[in-house]
Amino acid sequence: MGMLKEFKEFAMKGNLVDIAVAFVMGGAFGKVVTSFTEGIVSPLIGLIGGADLSKNMFKLKDAVMDETGKITSEAVFLKWGDFVTAIINFIIVAFVMFLVIKAINSMKKKEEAIPAAPPEDITLLREIRDELKKR
């Protein structure tokens, strides 16, 4: 029973729960960004280039067929459009993470800028010191 209790304490720590929530949200956000890139960005870039960005590829090798017409080796393609789409996804996610971290850091600076009142015992000790100086 001791190990189960230890595991429960470990799993319920704030940091671990926060990390789990962030992981799930990050996965969902990644899907949103991928959908945005594939559904909106790539077609818009395709308007300029003439084809959907993610569909762009170079044929490196043609398929090989034997005498009967059966394919013995598949064609080989360099799918550079998928790679560029993945880079765009990464840049979007990195930029959004930068904005989130920047916002969090600015909130922390505002919290640090507000001086906290000294604890009551420190205030009392200062008053006692000041009274002793007067005598």
N, C-alpha and C positions, 0 to 999 in steps of 0.2 A: 504494500500500500504506500510506502514511503516514496517509491519512485514515481508513482502516479501523482502523488501530491506535488512533488518537485516539478514534474512536467507541467501540471496545471499552473503552478506559480510562474514557471518560465513562459508558458504560452500566453498568459494573461498580462505580462509586463506591457506597459504602454508602448515601448519602442517596437516590440515585435508586432503588436497589433497594427500600429501605424505603418510599419513596413508592408504588412500583408495588404492593408487597404490601398497603399500607394502602388503596390504591384498590380492589383486588380484594376485600379483606375488607369495605370500606365498601359496595360494591355488594351483596355477599351479605347483609350486615347490614340494608341497606335493604329487601331482599326479605323477610327474616324479619320486620321490623317491619311492612311492608305486609301480609303474610299474617296477622300477629297482629291488626292493627287491623281488617282486613276480615273475618277469620274469627271473632274473639272479641269485640273491643271494640264494633264496629258492631252485631252482633246483640244484645249485652247492652244497649246503649243503645236498640236497637229494641224491646226488651221494655218499656221505659218509654214510648217514643214510639209504639209500635204498628207500626212498619215498620223494616226494615233501614236504618240511618243513611245508608249510601252510596246507597240507592235514592231518597232524598227529593229531590223537585224541584218547581218551580213551572212550570206551563205558561204561557208568555208569549204564545204565538200558536198558534192551531189550524192544522191542515193545511188547505190550500185545494185543492179538486178542481174540475176543469172539468166540462162537461156529460156527458162520456163516463165519468166516474168516475175519470179518471186524475189522480193527485196532481200538482199544478203547483208547490206549495211545501210543504215539510215543516213539521211543527209545531216550535216553538222552545221549549226548556225551559231553565230556570235550575237547574242541577244543584248546589244548595247542599250536598247531602249528601256528594258527592264532595269538595267544597272543605273541609268540616269534617273529613272523614276524612284528607285530606292534612295539615291543620293538626295533627291528633292524631299522625300519623306524624312530623311535624317535631318536635313537642314531645318525643316519646319518644326520637328520635335525639339531639336536643340535650341532653336530660337524661342519657342514657347517656354521651355525649361529655364532659359536665361531670364526671360521676363518674370517668371514665377519667383525664381531665386532673388532677383533684383528687388521685387516687391516685398518679399519676406525680409530681406536685409534692411530695406528702408524702414519697415515697421519696427524691427529690432532696434535700429538707431534711434527712432523716436522714443521707444520705451527706455533706452539707456539715457537719453538726454534729460528725462524728467528725474530730478534728484529725489531720492527716497528720503523720507523723514528718518532721522536716527532712531534706533530703538529706545524704548522708555528708560531702560537702565543706563544707557549712555547719557541721555538727557539729565537724569538724576545725578549721575557722577559729575557731569559738567557743572550743574548747579552747586553741588557740594564744593567742588574745586573753587568756583567763583566766590562762594561765601567764605571759604577759608582764606582766600587772598585778601578779602576785605578786612580781616581781623588782624 
